[in-house]
Amino acid sequence: MLKRALYVLVLGLLGALVAAIGAGSHRSTGYLGVALALTLVACAGLFAKAWQSWAGFIAFASLWVGATVFFAGTGPGQSTLVADDLKGHLWVYGGTVVLSVVAALPR
């Protein structure tokens, strides 16, 4: 039981890490950067669901959404990491769609 809880916690941290990597790199190489970041979300989400079923996937997706919302917010100097433009919208909403598709796939 403790081992499973630890694995679910690790998958939650993986979700936050994927969100940080994606938020920092989705603008790196044009729209290819967005596609690669969304591919990373899909691969990590599939891994989480295959490894620890729904508990792992929900932990991954929850912390991904939380970290993405945090990075999309404005900072103290009114700066944002995820801009309010097409690439930013593709990252935020595209990631949500990718997680929804992964949730619909069987384990």
N, CA, C and O of each residue as an XYZ file, in Angstrom:
428
protein
N       0.819     -1.192      0.000
C       0.000      0.000      0.000
C       0.867      1.261      0.000
O       0.614      2.203     -0.751
N       1.890      1.261      0.854
C       2.772      2.417      0.912
C       3.555      2.580     -0.391
O       3.822      3.696     -0.836
N       3.914      1.456     -0.988
C       4.650      1.489     -2.246
C       3.793      2.096     -3.356
O       4.276      2.910     -4.143
N       2.535      1.702     -3.414
C       1.633      2.256     -4.427
C       1.424      3.755     -4.213
O       1.394      4.518     -5.179
N       1.281      4.175     -2.975
C       1.120      5.601     -2.684
C       2.358      6.385     -3.111
O       2.251      7.502     -3.616
N       3.518      5.798     -2.905
C       4.755      6.454     -3.334
C       4.813      6.559     -4.847
O       5.231      7.586     -5.383
N       4.397      5.506     -5.543
C       4.390      5.534     -7.007
C       3.421      6.588     -7.534
O       3.723      7.284     -8.503
N       2.267      6.704     -6.902
C       1.292      7.715     -7.323
C       1.847      9.113     -7.069
O       1.651     10.012     -7.887
N       2.525      9.304     -5.967
C       3.154     10.594     -5.680
C       4.227     10.927     -6.718
O       4.333     12.072     -7.158
N       5.004      9.949     -7.099
C       6.034     10.147     -8.126
C       5.395     10.523     -9.457
O       5.918     11.380    -10.169
N       4.285      9.904     -9.800
C       3.604     10.252    -11.044
C       3.012     11.654    -10.990
O       2.959     12.341    -12.010
N       2.567     12.083     -9.818
C       2.112     13.464     -9.664
C       3.248     14.443     -9.887
O       3.084     15.453    -10.571
N       4.390     14.142     -9.313
C       5.561     14.997     -9.529
C       6.000     14.978    -10.984
O       6.490     15.985    -11.496
N       5.830     13.844    -11.657
C       6.120     13.769    -13.085
C       5.201     14.703    -13.868
O       5.638     15.340    -14.827
N       3.947     14.789    -13.471
C       3.017     15.710    -14.116
C       3.458     17.151    -13.975
O       3.390     17.916    -14.936
N       3.909     17.531    -12.790
C       4.404     18.890    -12.588
C       5.679     19.138    -13.395
O       5.870     20.226    -13.940
N       6.544     18.138    -13.471
C       7.782     18.268    -14.241
C       7.497     18.409    -15.733
O       8.117     19.233    -16.405
N       6.568     17.614    -16.255
C       6.199     17.703    -17.666
C       5.585     19.075    -17.966
O       5.849     19.657    -19.018
N       4.778     19.583    -17.052
C       4.201     20.918    -17.241
C       5.284     21.987    -17.256
O       5.221     22.919    -18.057
N       6.273     21.863    -16.384
C       7.362     22.839    -16.353
C       8.198     22.775    -17.623
O       8.561     23.810    -18.182
N       8.501     21.574    -18.076
C       9.280     21.420    -19.305
C       8.490     21.954    -20.488
O       9.037     22.673    -21.324
N       7.226     21.616    -20.569
C       6.399     22.077    -21.683
C       6.184     23.576    -21.676
O       6.229     24.212    -22.730
N       5.949     24.153    -20.501
C       5.741     25.596    -20.420
C       7.008     26.355    -20.801
O       6.942     27.444    -21.372
N       8.140     25.784    -20.485
C       9.395     26.451    -20.815
C       9.848     26.245    -22.238
O      10.632     27.038    -22.759
N       9.361     25.174    -22.890
C       9.898     24.861    -24.217
C       8.863     24.837    -25.333
O       9.216     24.534    -26.472
N       7.610     25.140    -25.054
C       6.607     25.040    -26.113
C       6.793     26.106    -27.193
O       6.229     25.980    -28.280
N       7.556     27.129    -26.920
C       7.802     28.176    -27.908
C       9.175     28.034    -28.566
O       9.590     28.917    -29.317
N       9.872     26.955    -28.299
C      11.284     26.848    -28.693
C      11.495     26.800    -30.194
O      12.351     27.524    -30.703
N      10.769     25.996    -30.911
C      11.010     25.845    -32.350
C       9.727     26.038    -33.139
O       9.376     25.205    -33.975
N       9.041     27.111    -32.880
C       7.798     27.370    -33.592
C       6.715     26.399    -33.161
O       6.636     26.010    -31.996
N       5.889     26.016    -34.113
C       4.794     25.106    -33.792
C       5.272     23.671    -33.598
O       4.548     22.855    -33.029
N       6.460     23.356    -34.053
C       7.040     22.048    -33.781
C       7.299     21.890    -32.284
O       7.141     20.797    -31.740
N       7.694     22.967    -31.620
C       7.898     22.928    -30.179
C       6.619     22.616    -29.425
O       6.640     21.870    -28.446
N       5.494     23.185    -29.876
C       4.206     22.886    -29.254
C       3.859     21.423    -29.476
O       3.403     20.741    -28.558
N       4.076     20.938    -30.701
C       3.767     19.539    -31.010
C       4.625     18.591    -30.180
O       4.128     17.576    -29.691
N       5.891     18.905    -30.018
C       6.768     18.046    -29.213
C       6.375     18.073    -27.738
O       6.410     17.042    -27.066
N       6.003     19.239    -27.239
C       5.579     19.340    -25.845
C       4.283     18.565    -25.615
O       4.126     17.913    -24.582
N       3.356     18.633    -26.570
C       2.109     17.870    -26.437
C       2.359     16.370    -26.568
O       1.674     15.566    -25.935
N       3.332     15.997    -27.383
C       3.714     14.587    -27.481
C       4.291     14.098    -26.155
O       4.037     12.966    -25.743
N       5.056     14.939    -25.497
C       5.585     14.600    -24.180
C       4.456     14.387    -23.180
O       4.510     13.457    -22.374
N       3.439     15.237    -23.223
C       2.287     15.074    -22.327
C       1.588     13.749    -22.612
O       1.219     13.029    -21.685
N       1.405     13.427    -23.893
C       0.726     12.176    -24.252
C       1.520     10.966    -23.788
O       0.956     10.040    -23.206
N       2.810     10.963    -24.038
C       3.648      9.819    -23.644
C       3.684      9.647    -22.129
O       3.554      8.530    -21.627
N       3.857     10.736    -21.406
C       3.908     10.642    -19.947
C       2.551     10.254    -19.379
O       2.484      9.504    -18.405
N       1.464     10.752    -19.971
C       0.132     10.373    -19.510
C      -0.160      8.904    -19.745
O      -0.735      8.232    -18.888
N       0.240      8.405    -20.911
C       0.073      6.978    -21.189
C       0.896      6.124    -20.232
O       0.438      5.082    -19.764
N       2.102      6.572    -19.949
C       2.943      5.853    -19.001
C       2.292      5.817    -17.621
O       2.264      4.772    -16.971
N       1.774      6.951    -17.178
C       1.147      7.020    -15.854
C      -0.069      6.107    -15.777
O      -0.273      5.415    -14.780
N      -0.871      6.109    -16.831
C      -2.077      5.272    -16.813
C      -1.733      3.793    -16.905
O      -2.378      2.967    -16.259
N      -0.732      3.452    -17.696
C      -0.359      2.046    -17.834
C       0.317      1.518    -16.569
O       0.164      0.344    -16.232
N       1.053      2.361    -15.875
C       1.804      1.896    -14.722
C       0.943      1.773    -13.468
O       0.985      0.748    -12.788
N       0.163      2.807    -13.158
C      -0.608      2.806    -11.911
C      -2.099      3.023    -12.125
O      -2.799      3.428    -11.197
N      -2.587      2.767    -13.306
C      -4.006      2.830    -13.626
C      -4.568      4.230    -13.344
O      -3.878      5.231    -13.540
N      -5.803      4.290    -12.891
C      -6.469      5.587    -12.744
C      -5.851      6.456    -11.660
O      -5.781      7.676    -11.815
N      -5.409      5.859    -10.579
C      -4.830      6.671     -9.497
C      -3.594      7.414     -9.980
O      -3.426      8.599     -9.691
N      -2.733      6.728    -10.708
C      -1.540      7.373    -11.235
C      -1.861      8.412    -12.287
O      -1.249      9.480    -12.317
N      -2.820      8.109    -13.156
C      -3.182      9.066    -14.200
C      -3.827     10.310    -13.610
O      -3.545     11.422    -14.057
N      -4.682     10.141    -12.622
C      -5.327     11.301    -12.008
C      -4.310     12.158    -11.276
O      -4.401     13.385    -11.316
N      -3.354     11.550    -10.616
C      -2.297     12.321     -9.953
C      -1.470     13.086    -10.986
O      -1.171     14.267    -10.804
N      -1.103     12.401    -12.073
C      -0.335     13.044    -13.145
C      -1.109     14.217    -13.737
O      -0.585     15.326    -13.837
N      -2.357     13.967    -14.130
C      -3.147     14.995    -14.800
C      -3.451     16.166    -13.863
O      -3.426     17.319    -14.293
N      -3.733     15.889    -12.605
C      -4.057     16.962    -11.659
C      -2.885     17.908    -11.454
O      -3.049     19.128    -11.493
N      -1.715     17.349    -11.239
C      -0.565     18.222    -11.030
C      -0.111     18.874    -12.329
O       0.458     19.965    -12.295
N      -0.347     18.230    -13.479
C      -0.053     18.883    -14.762
C      -0.936     20.112    -14.922
O      -0.450     21.184    -15.283
N      -2.221     19.962    -14.657
C      -3.150     21.095    -14.786
C      -2.793     22.189    -13.786
O      -2.769     23.367    -14.143
N      -2.519     21.816    -12.548
C      -2.168     22.815    -11.533
C      -0.908     23.593    -11.879
O      -0.869     24.815    -11.739
N       0.114     22.890    -12.327
C       1.360     23.567    -12.686
C       1.183     24.420    -13.940
O       1.765     25.500    -14.037
N       0.387     23.949    -14.902
C       0.157     24.728    -16.116
C      -0.615     26.003    -15.806
O      -0.317     27.057    -16.367
N      -1.595     25.922    -14.926
C      -2.327     27.121    -14.514
C      -1.389     28.085    -13.796
O      -1.468     29.297    -14.000
N      -0.517     27.562    -12.968
C       0.455     28.413    -12.277
C       1.369     29.124    -13.265
O       1.601     30.326    -13.140
N       1.892     28.390    -14.251
C       2.805     28.991    -15.221
C       2.091     29.946    -16.172
O       2.726     30.847    -16.720
N       0.793     29.772    -16.379
C       0.042     30.663    -17.261
C      -0.371     31.948    -16.553
O      -0.800     32.899    -17.207
N      -0.250     31.991    -15.255
C      -0.602     33.196    -14.506
C       0.458     34.274    -14.640
O       1.563     34.023    -15.120
N       0.106     35.472    -14.211
C       1.062     36.584    -14.286
C       1.915     36.628    -13.019
O       1.452     36.347    -11.914
N       3.162     36.986    -13.225
C       4.101     37.093    -12.125
C       4.069     38.473    -11.495
O       3.229     39.299    -11.854
N       4.975     38.732    -10.557
C       4.968     40.024     -9.874
C       5.286     41.192    -10.805
O       4.833     42.311    -10.564
N       6.040     40.954    -11.841
C       6.356     42.013    -12.791
C       5.424     42.011    -13.981
O       5.752     42.561    -15.033
N       4.249     41.388    -13.824
C       3.252     41.248    -14.891
C       3.781     40.462    -16.087
O       3.337     40.674    -17.216
N       4.714     39.570    -15.847
C       5.240     38.717    -16.911
C       4.589     37.337    -16.815
O       4.161     36.906    -15.745
N       4.527     36.653    -17.967
C       3.954     35.320    -17.995
C       4.910     34.383    -18.715
O       5.645     34.796    -19.612
N       4.892     33.138    -18.321
C       5.703     32.122    -18.994
C       4.946     31.535    -20.175
O       5.544     31.193    -21.196
N       3.640     31.422    -20.037
C       2.779     30.961    -21.128
C       1.988     32.170    -21.587
O       1.063     32.611    -20.904
N       2.352     32.710    -22.753
C       1.742     33.942    -23.241
C       0.305     33.711    -23.703
O      -0.101     32.583    -23.982
N      -0.439     34.783    -23.776
C      -1.831     34.738    -24.227
C      -1.883     34.919    -25.738
O      -2.432     35.901    -26.238
N      -1.300     33.953    -26.467
C      -1.310     33.976    -27.925
C      -1.634     32.568    -28.422
O      -2.004     31.703    -27.628
N      -1.498     32.334    -29.712
C      -1.904     31.048    -30.277
C      -1.076     29.888    -29.717
O      -1.627     28.835    -29.395
N       0.229     30.072    -29.600
C       1.064     28.984    -29.075
C       0.734     28.682    -27.617
O       0.712     27.520    -27.212
N       0.482     29.707    -26.840
C       0.097     29.500    -25.446
C      -1.234     28.774    -25.323
O      -1.400     27.886    -24.488
N      -2.175     29.168    -26.168
C      -3.485     28.501    -26.150
C      -3.366     27.054    -26.615
O      -4.014     26.165    -26.062
N      -2.537     26.820    -27.631
C      -2.326     25.450    -28.086
C      -1.721     24.596    -26.981
O      -2.084     23.431    -26.822
N      -0.796     25.176    -26.214
C      -0.174     24.422    -25.134
C      -1.192     24.095    -24.037
O      -1.289     22.945    -23.607
N      -1.938     25.082    -23.590
C      -2.858     24.869    -22.470
C      -4.045     23.999    -22.885
O      -4.323     22.977    -22.257
N      -4.736     24.407    -23.935
C      -5.945     23.679    -24.335
C      -5.602     22.384    -25.071
O      -6.320     21.392    -24.947
N      -4.520     22.389    -25.826
C      -4.089     21.166    -26.492
C      -3.676     20.109    -25.488
O      -3.968     18.928    -25.675
N      -3.000     20.518    -24.427
C      -2.635     19.566    -23.378
C      -3.852     18.981    -22.683
O      -3.871     17.804    -22.322
N      -4.865     19.813    -22.500
C      -6.103     19.324    -21.895
C      -6.791     18.308    -22.801
O      -7.307     17.295    -22.330
N      -6.796     18.584    -24.102
C      -7.393     17.640    -25.054
C      -6.591     16.344    -25.082
O      -7.169     15.258    -25.114
N      -5.271     16.452    -25.071
C      -4.423     15.254    -25.080
C      -4.684     14.407    -23.831
O      -4.776     13.183    -23.919
N      -4.801     15.050    -22.682
C      -5.092     14.295    -21.452
C      -6.471     13.658    -21.510
O      -6.660     12.560    -20.987
N      -7.433     14.316    -22.131
C      -8.768     13.734    -22.283
C      -8.738     12.509    -23.182
O      -9.401     11.510    -22.904
N      -7.971     12.588    -24.259
C      -7.848     11.441    -25.163
C      -7.161     10.275    -24.449
O      -7.586      9.126    -24.573
N      -6.111     10.575    -23.710
C      -5.405      9.524    -22.962
C      -6.339      8.901    -21.918
O      -6.286      7.694    -21.685
N      -7.176      9.701    -21.301
C      -8.117      9.170    -20.313
C      -9.121      8.221    -20.959
O      -9.585      7.276    -20.321
N      -9.458      8.472    -22.228
C     -10.426      7.629    -22.917
C      -9.830      6.325    -23.407
O     -10.570      5.390    -23.710
N      -8.517      6.240    -23.493
C      -7.868      5.020    -23.970
C      -7.893      3.945    -22.875
O      -7.847      4.260    -21.686
N      -7.965      2.692    -23.284
C      -7.913      1.626    -22.272
C      -6.510      1.503    -21.685
O      -5.523      1.936    -22.280
N      -6.453      0.905    -20.510
C      -5.172      0.757    -19.838
C      -4.273     -0.152    -20.621
O      -3.139     -0.402    -20.211
